[in-house]
Amino acid sequence: MFKDLKYSTRHIIIYGIGNMLSKLVGLVLLPLYTSHLTTGEYGMLGYLEVTSQFLIAILAFSLPTALLRWCAAEKDPTRQRSIIFTTLSSSIVFLVMVNALLIPFSGTFSNWAFDSINFRSYFTILFLSMSFDILNQICFSLIRFKERSFLYITVSTSKFAAILLMNIYFVAYLNMGVKGIILSQLIGNITLLVFSIPFLVRHMYPSFSFRILREMMKYGVPLIFTTLSTLVLTMSDRYLIEYFLDFSALGIYSLGYKMGGVINVFIIQSFQLGFLPIAYKMYEREDHGRFFPKVFTYFTLSLVVAALGLSLFSREFIVMFSYTNRDFWAAYTVVPLISLSFVFKGMQYYFSLGLHYVKKTHYNVLIVLVCAAVSVGLNFLLIPWLGILGAAVTINLATIIMAILYLHYSQKQFFIRYETRKIILLIVLSVVLFLISMLTYSLHKYLAMGIKTILFLSFPFLLYLFRFYEPVELQRIHEIWVRWRDPRKWTSNLKKA
């Protein structure tokens, strides 16, 4: 089993690097954004980003996910290529039609969102960028199916470089503000697709199958409602913050959410990209009963460690990324709650894998619709009362409920004996350490940072005291330490990995 875990970890890390490169630009450029945008303008950017994700969830028809599932089940290479051609060609035709319908009404969308038609070009750029993003998702699904993780890094790097350079030019040099940022995203998505075209062409066979498309749509349409409801659950707070408060409050919340969302970008999305193809194969094996619980424990450990680090040093991180604009500093208050919500989000994703494997996606619809309704209701109640903290509390409560429901229904379809005691220990211990760190808020900043550093570093040793590690795991940790403690051996060790 250790060999399977090592294989899975290697691919997850490689995909993580690629995913990190495509998303890292949002963090790298935070100082640029906070110095050239007001909190209100940053709120507008957050509003547009959420709108784009809603459109992608609807208009992609979950075909990138369906492509991965259908190709994994099809053993004939020619039919696999036909599936790829069917998916890509149908998406292109549909997206051309959608843009022909939406772009003429860009002024109307601008008026609805910002009470002015002066931002209609923003929505034109947004619609085009969204379309290329969907096509790129199809390409990424193919790359993941072929397990071409280094190619994933290559194309992600091309997008990262294009967005980075264009942001510097449009925002810092031309002072285009929000428009420059979304225009950079469009150019980055086009660049990625251009780099991917040779790979796509090489793995397609020009044979369109209406039968396959119909089956994939039948599988994918329920996932549209699932994804859309998930976005309502996790992102409706952006619309409601603007409704009850203003764009300035939305800008502060968006910065805090982006900081906590580092967990989603670097860990959860990387895990999704690298683990899903492996999971479908492991479900067929007799030893899956040991594999899946152990991966879940390690996955949760990585989520909790990241959330604890972000929570302990949230104030320092926010000040560092927005040091020129004090208006953004209040964002640190929501980072701990946002970080914790992503721990539960990662858990619910893992629980949902069993339902995807048995193709019972109608459960997903039921679960997410219920949780989305809970989220909207709580946001209406808590945002007017607690402000942006109300939104952060809501997303935690809704995500916890979602994780519990996914666990309940998934276990009925595909039972897995998780290491429950260890999972509870991880969450409780990390929360206790964070609560202790709150006592340092009145201390000098350097003394506070020192205490918080000690608390963070104590986490793995406290886990040892509470018997979190198994003897074989302690042995592996010792072997890893012996192997990597000498920097002179790192190069040779990487070649053997």
FILUM-888911 format. One line per field, with one value per residue (C-alpha): residue number from 1; residue in three letters; y, x, z. Coordinates in Angstrom, 3 decimals, decimal comma, padded with zeros to 6 digits, always signed. Layout:
nr	c(NUM|...)
rest	c(ala|...)
north	c(Y|...)
east	c(X|...)
up	c(Z|...)
//
This chain:
nr	c(1|2|3|4|5|6|7|8|9|10|11|12|13|14|15|16|17|18|19|20|21|22|23|24|25|26|27|28|29|30|31|32|33|34|35|36|37|38|39|40|41|42|43|44|45|46|47|48|49|50|51|52|53|54|55|56|57|58|59|60|61|62|63|64|65|66|67|68|69|70|71|72|73|74|75|76|77|78|79|80|81|82|83|84|85|86|87|88|89|90|91|92|93|94|95|96|97|98|99|100|101|102|103|104|105|106|107|108|109|110|111|112|113|114|115|116|117|118|119|120|121|122|123|124|125|126|127|128|129|130|131|132|133|134|135|136|137|138|139|140|141|142|143|144|145|146|147|148|149|150|151|152|153|154|155|156|157|158|159|160|161|162|163|164|165|166|167|168|169|170|171|172|173|174|175|176|177|178|179|180|181|182|183|184|185|186|187|188|189|190|191|192|193|194|195|196|197|198|199|200|201|202|203|204|205|206|207|208|209|210|211|212|213|214|215|216|217|218|219|220|221|222|223|224|225|226|227|228|229|230|231|232|233|234|235|236|237|238|239|240|241|242|243|244|245|246|247|248|249|250|251|252|253|254|255|256|257|258|259|260|261|262|263|264|265|266|267|268|269|270|271|272|273|274|275|276|277|278|279|280|281|282|283|284|285|286|287|288|289|290|291|292|293|294|295|296|297|298|299|300|301|302|303|304|305|306|307|308|309|310|311|312|313|314|315|316|317|318|319|320|321|322|323|324|325|326|327|328|329|330|331|332|333|334|335|336|337|338|339|340|341|342|343|344|345|346|347|348|349|350|351|352|353|354|355|356|357|358|359|360|361|362|363|364|365|366|367|368|369|370|371|372|373|374|375|376|377|378|379|380|381|382|383|384|385|386|387|388|389|390|391|392|393|394|395|396|397|398|399|400|401|402|403|404|405|406|407|408|409|410|411|412|413|414|415|416|417|418|419|420|421|422|423|424|425|426|427|428|429|430|431|432|433|434|435|436|437|438|439|440|441|442|443|444|445|446|447|448|449|450|451|452|453|454|455|456|457|458|459|460|461|462|463|464|465|466|467|468|469|470|471|472|473|474|475|476|477|478|479|480|481|482|483|484|485|486|487|488|489|490|491|492|493|494|495|496|497)
rest	c(met|phe|lys|asp|leu|lys|tyr|ser|thr|arg|his|ile|ile|ile|tyr|gly|ile|gly|asn|met|leu|ser|lys|leu|val|gly|leu|val|leu|leu|pro|leu|tyr|thr|ser|his|leu|thr|thr|gly|glu|tyr|gly|met|leu|gly|tyr|leu|glu|val|thr|ser|gln|phe|leu|ile|ala|ile|leu|ala|phe|ser|leu|pro|thr|ala|leu|leu|arg|trp|cys|ala|ala|glu|lys|asp|pro|thr|arg|gln|arg|ser|ile|ile|phe|thr|thr|leu|ser|ser|ser|ile|val|phe|leu|val|met|val|asn|ala|leu|leu|ile|pro|phe|ser|gly|thr|phe|ser|asn|trp|ala|phe|asp|ser|ile|asn|phe|arg|ser|tyr|phe|thr|ile|leu|phe|leu|ser|met|ser|phe|asp|ile|leu|asn|gln|ile|cys|phe|ser|leu|ile|arg|phe|lys|glu|arg|ser|phe|leu|tyr|ile|thr|val|ser|thr|ser|lys|phe|ala|ala|ile|leu|leu|met|asn|ile|tyr|phe|val|ala|tyr|leu|asn|met|gly|val|lys|gly|ile|ile|leu|ser|gln|leu|ile|gly|asn|ile|thr|leu|leu|val|phe|ser|ile|pro|phe|leu|val|arg|his|met|tyr|pro|ser|phe|ser|phe|arg|ile|leu|arg|glu|met|met|lys|tyr|gly|val|pro|leu|ile|phe|thr|thr|leu|ser|thr|leu|val|leu|thr|met|ser|asp|arg|tyr|leu|ile|glu|tyr|phe|leu|asp|phe|ser|ala|leu|gly|ile|tyr|ser|leu|gly|tyr|lys|met|gly|gly|val|ile|asn|val|phe|ile|ile|gln|ser|phe|gln|leu|gly|phe|leu|pro|ile|ala|tyr|lys|met|tyr|glu|arg|glu|asp|his|gly|arg|phe|phe|pro|lys|val|phe|thr|tyr|phe|thr|leu|ser|leu|val|val|ala|ala|leu|gly|leu|ser|leu|phe|ser|arg|glu|phe|ile|val|met|phe|ser|tyr|thr|asn|arg|asp|phe|trp|ala|ala|tyr|thr|val|val|pro|leu|ile|ser|leu|ser|phe|val|phe|lys|gly|met|gln|tyr|tyr|phe|ser|leu|gly|leu|his|tyr|val|lys|lys|thr|his|tyr|asn|val|leu|ile|val|leu|val|cys|ala|ala|val|ser|val|gly|leu|asn|phe|leu|leu|ile|pro|trp|leu|gly|ile|leu|gly|ala|ala|val|thr|ile|asn|leu|ala|thr|ile|ile|met|ala|ile|leu|tyr|leu|his|tyr|ser|gln|lys|gln|phe|phe|ile|arg|tyr|glu|thr|arg|lys|ile|ile|leu|leu|ile|val|leu|ser|val|val|leu|phe|leu|ile|ser|met|leu|thr|tyr|ser|leu|his|lys|tyr|leu|ala|met|gly|ile|lys|thr|ile|leu|phe|leu|ser|phe|pro|phe|leu|leu|tyr|leu|phe|arg|phe|tyr|glu|pro|val|glu|leu|gln|arg|ile|his|glu|ile|trp|val|arg|trp|arg|asp|pro|arg|lys|trp|thr|ser|asn|leu|lys|lys|ala)
north	c(+000,000|+002,372|+002,164|+003,271|+006,113|+007,223|+007,123|+009,105|+011,642|+012,194|+012,941|+015,131|+017,161|+017,539|+018,568|+020,811|+022,651|+023,168|+024,258|+026,530|+028,241|+028,924|+030,296|+031,807|+034,918|+035,979|+035,984|+037,280|+040,290|+041,059|+043,888|+045,328|+045,088|+046,539|+049,445|+050,308|+049,484|+050,815|+048,363|+049,166|+048,379|+045,159|+044,346|+044,833|+042,435|+039,857|+040,318|+039,674|+036,630|+035,048|+035,786|+034,113|+030,979|+030,780|+031,025|+028,361|+026,018|+026,349|+026,486|+023,759|+021,193|+019,285|+017,864|+018,098|+015,823|+013,515|+013,270|+011,940|+009,394|+008,138|+007,884|+005,953|+003,407|+003,076|+000,773|+001,167|+004,018|+004,960|+005,312|+007,332|+009,758|+009,955|+010,840|+013,634|+014,990|+014,843|+016,697|+019,452|+020,104|+020,238|+022,638|+024,959|+025,117|+025,748|+028,449|+030,322|+030,368|+031,512|+034,414|+035,474|+035,732|+037,248|+039,825|+042,086|+042,409|+043,341|+046,821|+045,341|+043,139|+046,153|+048,144|+045,299|+044,810|+048,337|+050,637|+051,925|+050,797|+052,192|+048,760|+046,825|+046,068|+044,281|+041,764|+041,283|+040,371|+038,204|+036,164|+035,517|+034,599|+032,224|+030,435|+029,833|+028,696|+025,972|+024,722|+024,688|+022,550|+019,945|+019,971|+019,613|+016,629|+014,931|+015,666|+014,201|+011,098|+010,562|+011,248|+013,766|+015,739|+017,533|+018,715|+020,095|+022,128|+023,376|+024,698|+026,100|+027,958|+029,521|+030,840|+032,056|+033,961|+035,571|+036,719|+038,004|+040,049|+041,400|+042,443|+044,346|+046,073|+046,824|+047,574|+048,994|+050,713|+051,634|+052,026|+050,153|+048,835|+046,091|+046,030|+045,361|+042,425|+040,637|+041,382|+039,708|+036,654|+036,454|+036,634|+033,976|+031,591|+032,104|+031,474|+028,212|+026,938|+027,788|+025,767|+022,868|+022,593|+020,153|+017,798|+017,960|+017,309|+014,353|+012,642|+013,230|+011,247|+013,208|+011,036|+012,713|+010,525|+011,878|+008,792|+009,481|+013,170|+012,292|+009,876|+012,401|+015,117|+012,777|+012,230|+015,850|+017,804|+016,766|+017,874|+021,332|+021,775|+020,340|+022,706|+025,647|+024,953|+024,597|+028,029|+029,412|+027,818|+029,195|+032,397|+033,842|+035,681|+037,964|+039,148|+039,490|+041,415|+043,916|+044,015|+044,508|+046,416|+047,822|+047,073|+048,259|+045,605|+043,085|+044,056|+043,457|+040,124|+039,089|+039,652|+037,583|+034,872|+034,802|+034,387|+031,516|+030,152|+029,383|+026,003|+025,443|+026,424|+024,690|+021,602|+020,783|+021,563|+019,921|+016,850|+016,769|+016,971|+014,299|+011,879|+011,498|+009,366|+007,232|+006,868|+005,451|+002,779|+001,986|+001,425|-001,693|-003,194|-005,485|-003,535|-000,257|-000,697|+000,331|+002,779|+005,231|+005,757|+006,336|+008,818|+010,674|+010,961|+012,332|+014,662|+016,031|+016,442|+018,613|+020,704|+021,229|+022,161|+024,743|+026,132|+026,389|+028,245|+030,701|+031,262|+031,851|+034,351|+035,826|+039,369|+039,262|+037,843|+040,441|+043,331|+041,944|+041,697|+045,069|+047,084|+050,226|+050,333|+050,050|+049,867|+046,172|+045,199|+044,320|+041,294|+039,276|+038,795|+036,421|+034,382|+031,809|+031,011|+030,887|+028,580|+026,218|+026,094|+024,828|+021,969|+020,834|+021,512|+019,168|+016,510|+016,723|+016,438|+013,225|+011,807|+012,553|+010,387|+007,216|+008,693|+009,692|+006,204|+004,470|+007,222|+008,199|+011,923|+012,642|+012,455|+015,331|+017,471|+016,813|+017,438|+020,624|+022,120|+021,665|+023,183|+026,062|+026,932|+026,808|+029,042|+031,700|+031,701|+032,060|+034,808|+036,792|+036,410|+036,848|+039,386|+042,281|+041,325|+040,400|+041,931|+040,008|+037,761|+036,570|+035,360|+033,515|+031,807|+030,815|+029,143|+027,001|+025,847|+025,082|+023,205|+021,092|+020,072|+019,270|+017,079|+015,139|+014,521|+013,410|+011,033|+009,569|+008,886|+007,897|+005,296|+003,675|+003,258|+002,526|+001,951|+003,070|+002,720|+006,094|+006,806|+008,898|+009,384|+010,798|+013,201|+014,559|+014,905|+016,934|+019,438|+019,814|+020,203|+022,811|+024,841|+024,776|+026,018|+028,857|+029,882|+030,009|+032,225|+034,770|+035,639|+037,114|+039,859|+042,441|+041,580|+043,163|+041,889|+040,129|+038,406|+037,402|+035,980|+034,001|+032,439|+031,631|+030,033|+027,793|+026,841|+025,947|+023,889|+022,045|+020,630|+017,458|+016,709|+017,055|+014,636|+012,182|+012,545|+011,757|+008,621|+009,916|+008,089|+004,339|+002,546|+002,016|+005,736|+006,714|+004,394|+006,026|+009,496|+008,436|+007,018|+010,237|+012,318|+010,181|+010,379|+014,119|+015,630|+016,091|+018,845|+017,424|+014,344|+016,201|+016,088|+012,328|+011,738|+013,713|+011,617|+008,441|+009,750)
east	c(+000,000|+002,889|+003,885|+000,366|+000,457|+003,850|+002,617|-000,502|+001,493|+003,980|+001,233|-000,672|+002,476|+003,268|-000,298|-000,163|+002,820|+001,022|-002,167|-000,167|+001,474|-001,890|-003,376|-000,331|-000,603|-003,575|-001,380|+001,788|-000,098|-001,996|+000,407|-000,105|-003,882|-004,108|-001,837|-003,637|-007,243|-009,514|-011,399|-014,492|-012,752|-011,366|-014,932|-015,998|-013,269|-014,511|-018,047|-016,906|-014,837|-017,820|-020,051|-017,526|-017,455|-021,247|-021,275|-018,578|-020,491|-023,601|-022,153|-019,508|-022,306|-019,759|-018,351|-014,704|-015,600|-017,665|-014,777|-012,501|-015,076|-015,949|-012,347|-011,433|-014,178|-013,353|-010,421|-010,431|-008,017|-010,039|-013,235|-011,396|-010,309|-013,863|-015,059|-012,493|-013,481|-017,173|-016,633|-014,426|-016,341|-019,749|-018,377|-016,941|-020,218|-022,238|-019,899|-019,943|-023,747|-023,709|-021,357|-023,466|-026,403|-024,676|-022,237|-024,922|-026,441|-023,180|-024,536|-027,610|-025,476|-023,323|-026,386|-027,719|-024,424|-023,033|-025,987|-024,157|-023,577|-020,024|-018,700|-020,182|-016,705|-015,939|-018,691|-017,698|-014,187|-015,639|-017,818|-014,902|-012,529|-015,109|-015,434|-011,710|-011,563|-014,132|-012,163|-009,021|-010,784|-011,448|-007,785|-006,762|-009,096|-007,394|-003,946|-004,982|-006,423|-003,161|-001,298|+000,919|+001,625|+004,707|+002,748|+000,222|+002,997|+004,171|+000,814|+000,040|+003,350|+002,454|-000,802|+000,912|+003,565|+001,029|-001,265|+001,636|+003,155|-000,182|-001,183|+002,032|+001,517|-002,213|-002,479|+000,891|+001,903|-001,398|-003,376|-006,381|-007,524|-010,136|-010,480|-006,757|-006,981|-009,824|-008,233|-005,065|-007,120|-008,535|-005,076|-003,812|-006,652|-006,051|-002,323|-002,973|-005,313|-002,805|-000,110|-002,553|-003,786|-001,045|-001,774|-005,518|-005,211|-002,901|-005,467|-008,615|-010,307|-012,837|-015,830|-018,767|-021,071|-024,474|-024,987|-021,879|-022,738|-026,232|-024,865|-022,275|-024,921|-027,172|-024,275|-023,155|-026,419|-027,091|-023,546|-024,389|-026,944|-024,471|-021,712|-024,075|-025,538|-022,020|-021,198|-024,381|-023,311|-019,777|-020,098|-023,580|-022,116|-020,272|-023,540|-025,234|-022,325|-022,595|-026,384|-026,418|-023,128|-021,181|-018,408|-015,795|-016,835|-016,898|-013,338|-012,117|-013,943|-012,665|-009,070|-009,600|-011,314|-008,486|-005,970|-007,925|-008,530|-004,819|-005,807|-008,256|-005,785|-002,664|-004,096|-007,721|-007,594|-004,191|-005,539|-008,592|-006,462|-003,986|-006,101|-009,367|-007,965|-006,109|-009,206|-011,294|-008,649|-008,203|-011,941|-011,591|-008,850|-009,383|-007,015|-008,959|-010,224|-006,854|-005,860|-008,776|-008,909|-005,162|-005,171|-008,057|-006,135|-003,045|-005,176|-006,960|-003,632|-002,329|-005,522|-005,392|-001,693|-002,274|-005,373|-003,538|-000,614|-002,870|-004,981|-002,050|-000,363|-003,419|-002,748|+000,894|+000,003|-002,695|-000,446|+002,356|+000,165|-001,545|+001,103|+000,461|-003,289|-004,474|-008,094|-007,542|-006,031|-009,379|-009,485|-007,366|-010,388|-012,137|-009,086|-009,224|-012,890|-012,415|-009,417|-011,401|-014,236|-011,812|-010,806|-014,439|-014,708|-011,799|-013,403|-016,769|-015,055|-013,357|-016,628|-018,334|-015,936|-017,868|-021,057|-019,204|-017,774|-021,156|-022,639|-025,258|-024,853|-028,503|-027,482|-025,090|-027,960|-030,054|-027,207|-025,926|-029,381|-030,183|-026,875|-027,160|-030,564|-029,121|-026,227|-028,430|-030,773|-027,959|-026,319|-029,555|-029,663|-026,000|-024,521|-026,764|-025,943|-022,208|-021,086|-018,409|-017,833|-021,426|-020,585|-017,509|-019,535|-022,202|-019,818|-018,430|-021,838|-023,067|-019,897|-019,983|-023,576|-022,582|-019,665|-021,913|-024,554|-021,975|-020,461|-023,874|-024,984|-021,568|-021,086|-024,366|-023,125|-019,448|-018,484|-015,038|-013,850|-012,241|-009,823|-012,383|-010,448|-007,464|-009,605|-011,321|-007,933|-006,536|-009,396|-009,777|-006,048|-005,614|-008,592|-007,206|-003,807|-005,451|-007,550|-004,379|-002,755|-005,551|-004,077|-001,058|-003,021|-002,180|+001,538|+004,377|+004,285|+007,670|+006,876|+003,479|+005,042|+007,540|+004,799|+002,673|+005,659|+006,195|+002,513|+002,656|+005,834|+004,472|+001,552|+003,221|+004,843|+001,516|+000,042|+002,771|+001,864|-001,763|-000,679|-001,668|+001,109|+001,287|+004,650|+005,081|+004,434|+007,061|+009,474|+008,731|+009,177|+012,554|+013,590|+012,549|+014,524|+017,633|+017,298|+016,696|+018,609|+021,732|+021,121|+023,975|+021,835|+018,707|+019,478|+020,044|+017,009|+014,769|+015,958|+015,016|+011,601)
up	c(+000,000|+000,736|-002,930|-003,949|-001,435|-002,729|-006,337|-005,440|-003,445|-006,285|-008,800|-006,363|-005,679|-009,378|-010,209|-007,177|-008,588|-011,900|-010,192|-007,901|-010,867|-012,519|-009,292|-007,615|-009,731|-007,614|-004,507|-006,124|-007,428|-004,209|-003,255|-006,751|-006,454|-002,949|-003,885|-007,158|-006,193|-003,485|-001,266|-003,344|-006,634|-005,165|-004,162|-007,791|-008,864|-006,352|-007,678|-011,262|-010,258|-008,514|-011,514|-013,807|-011,659|-011,690|-015,493|-015,846|-013,540|-015,709|-019,208|-018,882|-018,315|-016,197|-019,445|-018,266|-015,331|-017,540|-020,025|-017,330|-016,176|-019,697|-020,880|-017,743|-018,478|-022,213|-023,038|-026,815|-027,829|-030,944|-028,949|-026,332|-029,028|-030,312|-026,804|-026,623|-030,045|-029,165|-025,898|-027,300|-030,534|-028,842|-026,215|-028,861|-030,791|-027,658|-026,319|-029,633|-029,462|-025,829|-026,534|-029,502|-027,092|-024,040|-025,426|-026,983|-023,481|-021,723|-021,009|-019,345|-017,101|-016,232|-015,244|-013,078|-011,257|-010,943|-011,733|-014,801|-018,395|-018,293|-017,301|-020,216|-021,605|-018,326|-018,995|-022,652|-021,500|-018,733|-021,133|-023,496|-020,666|-019,202|-022,560|-022,942|-019,312|-020,009|-023,026|-020,895|-018,294|-020,978|-021,907|-018,268|-017,846|-020,789|-019,392|-016,039|-017,699|-019,577|-016,291|-018,077|-014,930|-016,264|-019,297|-016,840|-015,248|-018,657|-019,829|-016,367|-016,431|-019,768|-018,314|-015,158|-017,106|-019,440|-016,623|-014,539|-017,353|-018,554|-015,025|-014,559|-017,899|-017,641|-013,918|-012,875|-016,146|-017,850|-014,605|-016,054|-012,667|-012,596|-016,382|-016,746|-014,325|-016,116|-019,511|-018,242|-017,280|-020,814|-022,387|-019,961|-020,851|-024,583|-024,114|-022,263|-024,984|-027,723|-025,921|-025,491|-029,098|-030,317|-027,406|-028,030|-031,761|-031,163|-028,926|-030,959|-033,699|-035,843|-035,057|-033,333|-031,247|-030,234|-028,087|-026,026|-025,734|-024,548|-021,919|-020,723|-020,493|-018,502|-016,109|-016,091|-015,846|-012,220|-011,437|-012,832|-010,082|-007,599|-008,655|-008,922|-005,503|-004,116|-005,502|-003,959|-000,696|-000,779|-002,815|-002,389|+000,593|-001,867|-003,402|-000,015|+001,535|-001,318|-000,849|+002,934|+003,277|+000,286|-002,214|+000,288|+002,827|-000,019|-000,945|+002,618|+002,821|-000,616|+000,485|+003,636|+001,605|-000,927|+001,893|+003,461|-000,035|-000,318|+001,176|-001,661|-004,366|-003,087|-001,389|-002,258|-005,983|-006,317|-004,541|-006,809|-009,930|-008,904|-006,886|-008,836|-011,706|-009,150|-006,973|-009,840|-010,376|-006,674|-006,135|-008,285|-006,118|-003,156|-000,873|-001,166|+002,409|+003,818|+001,091|+001,234|+005,038|+005,219|+002,312|+003,970|+007,239|+005,490|+003,376|+006,452|+008,230|+005,395|+005,445|+009,201|+009,229|+006,486|+008,218|+011,534|+009,952|+008,139|+011,246|+013,581|+011,271|+009,522|+010,717|+009,626|+006,193|+005,519|+006,546|+004,364|+001,253|+001,740|+003,553|+001,474|+002,150|+005,759|+004,621|+003,825|+007,204|+008,797|+006,464|+008,920|+011,208|+008,796|+007,730|+010,593|+009,978|+006,204|+006,629|+008,864|+006,328|+003,686|+005,989|+005,995|+002,261|+001,593|+003,778|+002,024|-001,367|-000,279|+001,064|-002,260|-004,287|-003,509|-004,972|-008,137|-008,495|-008,287|-010,525|-007,924|-008,565|-007,738|-004,075|-004,758|-005,982|-002,885|-000,452|-002,024|-002,566|+001,121|+002,213|-000,266|+001,173|+004,691|+003,604|+002,007|+004,998|+007,521|+005,467|+005,436|+009,209|+010,194|+007,732|+008,880|+012,500|+012,392|+009,102|+007,197|+010,233|+009,792|+006,303|+007,615|+010,365|+007,847|+005,439|+008,279|+009,490|+005,970|+005,003|+008,181|+007,431|+003,858|+004,951|+007,351|+004,669|+002,095|+004,633|+005,468|+001,891|+000,575|+003,311|+002,293|-001,280|-000,677|+002,958|+004,149|+007,752|+008,386|+011,252|+013,107|+016,352|+014,490|+012,453|+015,573|+017,292|+014,376|+014,377|+018,160|+018,793|+016,050|+017,317|+020,878|+019,666|+017,759|+020,776|+022,863|+020,212|+020,605|+024,017|+022,192|+020,395|+023,076|+023,160|+021,170|+017,598|+017,735|+021,032|+019,659|+016,496|+018,580|+020,714|+017,674|+015,947|+018,981|+018,979|+015,280|+015,576|+018,606|+016,622|+015,224|+018,594|+020,403|+017,877|+018,878|+022,553|+021,698|+019,753|+016,347|+014,492|+013,968|+014,487|+010,742|+010,142|+012,736|+010,976|+007,618|+009,116|+010,481|+007,101|+005,347|+007,848|+007,373|+003,602|+003,310|+006,222|+004,099|+001,449|-000,655|-001,368|-002,404|-006,132|-006,185|-003,976|-006,334|-009,272|-007,392|-006,302)
//
